[in-house]
Amino acid sequence: MEVTVQHQLGAAEAKQRIGKLAADLKSRYPEQAGDLRENWQGDRCQVTGSVMGFSLDYSLQVTDTSATVAGTLPWMARPMEGKITAAITDALTNALKS
């Protein structure tokens, strides 16, 4: 699965907003997303943990004009791939609005 969202914020501002988005998700849904961990190395982040019982291992790449989330869905979550992709796209789009 790969989702790319374009933005006009620059990499630093986009990373800050994505960090706020992650913190908000963890605080709003501690039972479902409280285990998520982010490890930033420059403009690349490795996201690991579990959400709703599914193990996650995704990469997030931020540039001056886009943010891309890439990873493999657990096989049990694949029937929900369309909804998951749409939810990630919506969350990133809203977070990265100018």
C-alpha positions as CSV (number, residue, x, y, z in Angstrom):
1,M,0.0,0.0,0.0
2,E,1.3,3.5,-0.8
3,V,-0.4,6.8,-0.3
4,T,1.1,10.1,-1.5
5,V,-0.3,13.5,-0.7
6,Q,1.0,16.7,-2.3
7,H,1.4,19.9,-0.2
8,Q,3.0,23.4,-0.4
9,L,4.3,23.6,3.2
10,G,8.0,22.6,2.9
11,A,9.4,19.5,4.6
12,A,9.9,21.0,8.0
13,E,6.3,22.3,8.4
14,A,4.9,19.1,6.9
15,K,6.9,17.0,9.5
16,Q,5.7,19.1,12.3
17,R,2.0,18.8,11.2
18,I,2.4,15.0,10.7
19,G,3.9,14.7,14.2
20,K,0.9,16.6,15.6
21,L,-1.4,14.3,13.7
22,A,0.3,11.2,15.2
23,A,0.1,12.6,18.7
24,D,-3.6,13.4,18.3
25,L,-4.4,9.9,17.0
26,K,-2.6,8.4,20.0
27,S,-4.4,10.6,22.5
28,R,-7.8,10.3,20.9
29,Y,-7.6,6.5,20.4
30,P,-5.2,5.2,23.1
31,E,-6.6,1.7,23.0
32,Q,-6.4,1.4,19.2
33,A,-3.3,3.5,18.4
34,G,-1.4,4.1,21.7
35,D,1.3,1.6,20.8
36,L,2.5,3.4,17.7
37,R,6.1,4.5,17.7
38,E,7.8,6.9,15.2
39,N,11.5,7.0,14.5
40,W,12.5,10.0,12.4
41,Q,15.8,10.0,10.5
42,G,15.9,13.3,8.7
43,D,12.8,13.5,6.4
44,R,12.1,9.8,6.7
45,C,10.1,8.2,9.5
46,Q,9.7,4.5,10.4
47,V,6.3,3.9,12.0
48,T,5.9,0.6,14.0
49,G,3.5,-0.8,16.5
50,S,0.0,-2.1,16.4
51,V,-3.4,-0.6,15.6
52,M,-6.5,-2.6,16.5
53,G,-4.4,-5.7,17.0
54,F,-2.7,-5.5,13.6
55,S,1.1,-5.1,13.6
56,L,2.4,-2.2,11.5
57,D,5.7,-1.4,9.9
58,Y,5.4,1.6,7.6
59,S,7.7,4.2,6.2
60,L,6.8,7.9,5.8
61,Q,8.9,10.1,3.5
62,V,8.4,13.8,3.6
63,T,9.7,16.2,0.9
64,D,9.1,19.9,0.3
65,T,6.1,19.1,-1.9
66,S,4.7,15.7,-0.8
67,A,4.3,13.1,2.0
68,T,4.3,9.4,1.1
69,V,3.2,6.5,3.4
70,A,4.3,3.1,2.2
71,G,4.0,-0.4,3.7
72,T,2.4,-3.8,3.5
73,L,-1.0,-4.3,5.2
74,P,-1.3,-7.4,7.3
75,W,-3.2,-10.1,5.3
76,M,-6.2,-9.9,7.7
77,A,-6.5,-6.2,7.0
78,R,-6.3,-6.4,3.2
79,P,-10.1,-6.7,2.8
80,M,-10.2,-3.2,4.3
81,E,-7.4,-1.8,2.2
82,G,-9.7,0.7,0.4
83,K,-11.0,2.2,3.6
84,I,-7.6,2.3,5.2
85,T,-6.0,4.0,2.2
86,A,-8.9,6.5,2.1
87,A,-8.5,7.2,5.8
88,I,-4.8,7.8,5.6
89,T,-5.3,10.0,2.5
90,D,-7.9,12.1,4.2
91,A,-5.9,12.5,7.5
92,L,-2.7,13.5,5.6
93,T,-4.7,15.9,3.3
94,N,-6.3,17.6,6.2
95,A,-3.1,17.8,8.2
96,L,-1.1,19.3,5.2
97,K,-3.6,21.9,4.0
98,S,-2.0,25.2,3.4
